[in-house]
Amino acid sequence: MYNDLHKKLPAPHPRSVPEYTGPISGQTLCGLFAACSDFESRKIDFGLDGRLSLLVCWLDGLVSGRSVTEDVLRPLTQAVRADGVDSEEVCMERILHGAVYRCSVHLRRDLDSLVSDLTHGHCAVLFAHSHTALTFELRSDDARTVSEPTLEKSLKGAKDSFVEVLRVNTALVRRRICTPRLKLAETTVGRKTNTRVAVLFLEGLAAPETVKELIRRLNAVDVDALLGVGTLEEAIVDAPLSPYPQLLHTERPDRFAMYLLDGRVGLLIDGLPVGLVLPVTYAEFMKVTGDSSLHFTVATSLTLLRYLALALSTLLPAFYVAVAMYHQEMLPTRLLLSIIEAEQNVPFSTALEVLSMLGAFSLLQEAGLRLPNPMGDTVSIIGALIVGQAAVEAKVVSPIAIIVVAISGISCYTLPSQDLGFAVRLARLALLLAAIAGGLFGLGAGCCLLLLHLGDLDSFGVNYTAPLSDGQPFGILRLLLRPPKPWNKFRDPLLRTLDRRRQK
Amino acid sequence: MKRALCLALVPALLLACLPLCGCGSLYANYREVEQLRVMQTLGLDPAPGGVAVTLAAAADRGGSASVCFTGRGESVSTAIEAARAHSAEEDLFTGHLRHVLIGEEAARQGLEPFLSYICRSPDMRMDMPLFVLLGSTAQEAMSAAGDPDRGVAEQLQAAQTKLEAQSGKHIFTAAEILRSLESSGSALVHALRCDTASEADGEASAGNQGGETPQMTVTPGGFAVIKDGRLCEAIDPDAALGVDFLINSVGIRDLVVRDRFGLPATLEINRGGTRIHPLWAQDGSLRGIEIYATVYATLLETESSNLSAVENADYLTGQLEAAVSDRIGAVLWLARTLEADFLGLGAKVEQASPLEYRRMGQALGPLLPSLELSIAVQGELRHSHDLE
């Protein structure tokens, strides 16, 4: 059922666990963090009585200096706390029982976990003789606050979005799903970055085999760094060579929670303001969060419109080229006469015209995205209006080709998922080349291959083209229609949830 | 490995299927759209030793007159190829032909070669309307009828629209003609006439007589009757109403009758049709056919002002029934004379009494002269907006 690519290929140089070995000591730690100018350490006398000396270490910037001073250094140097402390063990016991004002404290006996704590914003107190350390989470609060989502805007929905701090993100989800059944399994990915990744799922709802498989794949990931979604996505999906997205990205905690309640499994990565959801199908990329807030007739109409846009975006340039080059009989006479008239003085062939226009459109799109907002808009407007108009007037391209490419491009913008949009652009180009080579036969063959590829894709045991391919009746209706909420009693059977009933 | 093999097999199968789509090679059908000259009308005439073909393009929006290309050859295909040779720069594109126009002489010599070409050529469509041009050759009409504003294709389209309005949207296509010829040995084809502009437009263009070439206009001209593949008789536009009733394809058309005082009254026929009742003899042979026609019309114009509504309506209804009966009778008489079932009466008899018709074992056409034919028309004058 699952792609066993990961099983068959052993890692070329498996990660050594633990990465850092040796006794916990100030010398070892200073050696590890040599030439790290943000590494801070301070030797203090516990209770200022000279009997016991401790080494406090932290990474400046990751840890709040004020918290180190107020919550660690101050209590440790108060004489009253040192009363009766004559050994490191007693001192440690006292700290563990509340001598330091932090909510969480961890006892570390190995260097690897100590280094991990330090690099994740902890402050460590080292005990030289017993080669142990106590760590306190004192992470700096200098992070972006929760703000409105930038890509997935909603009129009626919640206005918060994920931020770069994992714990804030998990809290945003937990605020919506207030049940202990919401489970978080954390793991670390990245040899150098040690990025924390949280797997979220609802116990008793999500398919256990999906969770298990996801964790297995996460543990198998052996990369230097996890700084972007793509690294993880390409490492854990079933078909990494496919341009079609196989993990759904969302920046909205409410949408993320909705998917968890559907029985899916979520992923949150420390440092990234997006949540990933799996398993997903093609249909999920055509849905918008706002659909659930709209009346079912409106939501269904919008879904139909999006599918129409998808068809136009993928097929229109290829269909136009095929018909204009090979199958002129298919066009209505008046339209054919208009096309001939428009193409009359254009020096390039229809194929070259459409290819060049698609290229120009993509260039403008990229330029608009990469430039700062006001400049990007200007470039788009100049490109679309002035250059397009000039090209038509100079008879370099025909107006029909511009209309076809523009409709196709604008239709692509209506797709809710940007990842799907990129894949559609690639498919459009491939189909266009097929249509140039073989007309409608080429286009048909290209569509067959595309469907074959999509049908071949799986996302954690769920076919990518479901519900069209799940063998259940009315697949096309389930794909296109959003039923009224009271009728939507059951969860999708494809997800193999443990509890299928959604409501009474 | 098995999966990769499957994935590789699909493109291979698709490539293997390429010849099935009718293309000899990938580029067999390739042509740049701007090099096409879209031909909309195909004219067919006899020529010494073969066929003369005239192809007419649509009128150019730039204001130049529609262009005609002619070619001669032993067959329609070779004649079209000869016409193509006249256009070196542009490819004469016959995939958008809208009308086929057959000259009277060509129709008298026989439609079969033309119908055969239409059936077999990949450029032709079987649902293409086919017209017989009475009193002229197709080449003559197509050359003279085009002008910068309205090419022959536009004129034919206008004539077709008028015919469709009169005959309930029904225009005989090549497929229907072939089917009728196959089943009964005779068929009906819409006929057109080519008039000079002054004849067609009346007084409006009467002053425009000094031109070097008379402007021609194509107008509806009733029906042409095809028997044994050849044109044998024409039905004038007035009697064509009878055909429309008998083939149950009555559109909207005006009919002028006389009222009680002999003044003209214009009726608009809205709807009508016929149903037939075959009469069988004791020995199983067909004895006769009773034809029941119904007609619904509206009074459009009348010059009478002192008529009572009821009397006038009754009288006009009678006139309407008589006019329709006359026209149906005229067409039936022609069918009897020609011994040709071009009206499809045999099929209707078969529909009404399938077992008896099958037992009869012969076509209806030769039997027509010996059959008792009776016509009963029931008319109704509706929505006449009587002023009284």
Interface residues (C-beta under 8 A of the other chain):
Chain A: A324 M325 Y326 H327 Q328 E329 T333 L336 L337 I339 I340 E341 E343 Q344 V346 S349 T350 A437 G438 G439 F441 G442 A445 C448 L449 L452 D456
Chain B: R3 L7 V10 P11 L14 L15 L18 C21 C23 L26 N29 Y30 R31 E32 V33 E34 L36 V38 Q40 A58 R61 F93 G95 H96 R98 D123
